[in-house]
Amino acid sequence: MLTKKENEVVKIVLEGGKIPEVAQKMSIAEGTLRKHLNNIYKKLKVRNRKSLKAVADELNIIERDPEE
């Protein structure tokens, strides 16, 4: 469903941080990060990070902490 890069974006975005911080961490432009996020939101039919986290958990896009 998501590309390898989009999966990476989801994981890093859900770790927290604002767009500039995440873009810098990924070594990509802020505009590129925003484009990835727009594509991810459309594909997963979500509108915000909270919804993204719920769907990512449901689809096992992000690794869960074994203690949860």
C-alpha positions in Angstrom: 0.0 0.0 0.0 2.7 2.5 1.0 6.1 2.9 -0.6 9.2 2.1 1.4 9.9 5.9 1.7 6.3 6.5 2.8 6.7 3.8 5.5 9.8 5.5 6.7 8.0 8.9 6.8 5.2 7.4 8.9 7.6 5.9 11.4 9.6 9.1 11.8 6.6 11.5 11.8 4.9 9.4 14.5 8.0 9.6 16.7 7.1 13.3 17.0 8.5 16.6 15.9 7.5 19.3 13.6 7.8 19.3 9.8 11.2 21.2 9.8 12.7 18.8 12.4 11.5 15.7 10.6 12.6 16.9 7.2 16.1 17.7 8.6 16.3 14.2 10.3 15.4 12.6 6.9 17.7 14.9 4.9 14.8 15.9 2.6 13.2 19.3 1.9 10.2 20.3 3.9 8.1 20.5 0.7 9.1 16.9 -0.1 8.1 15.8 3.4 4.7 17.5 3.0 4.1 15.8 -0.4 4.9 12.4 1.2 2.5 13.2 4.0 -0.2 14.3 1.6 0.2 11.1 -0.4 0.1 9.0 2.8 -3.0 10.7 4.2 -4.8 10.2 0.9 -3.8 6.5 0.6 -4.8 5.8 4.2 -7.8 8.1 4.2 -6.7 10.0 7.3 -6.6 13.7 8.0 -4.2 14.1 10.9 -1.4 12.4 12.8 -3.7 11.0 15.5 -5.7 9.2 12.8 -2.5 8.2 11.0 -1.2 6.6 14.2 -4.4 4.6 14.6 -4.3 3.3 11.1 -0.6 2.7 11.2 -1.1 0.6 14.3 -4.0 -1.3 12.7 -2.0 -2.1 9.6 1.2 -2.9 11.5 3.1 -0.1 9.7 5.0 0.8 12.9 6.6 -1.6 15.2 4.9 -1.9 18.6 6.8 -1.8 21.9 6.8 -5.4 23.2 5.8 -4.1 26.6 2.4 -2.7 25.3 
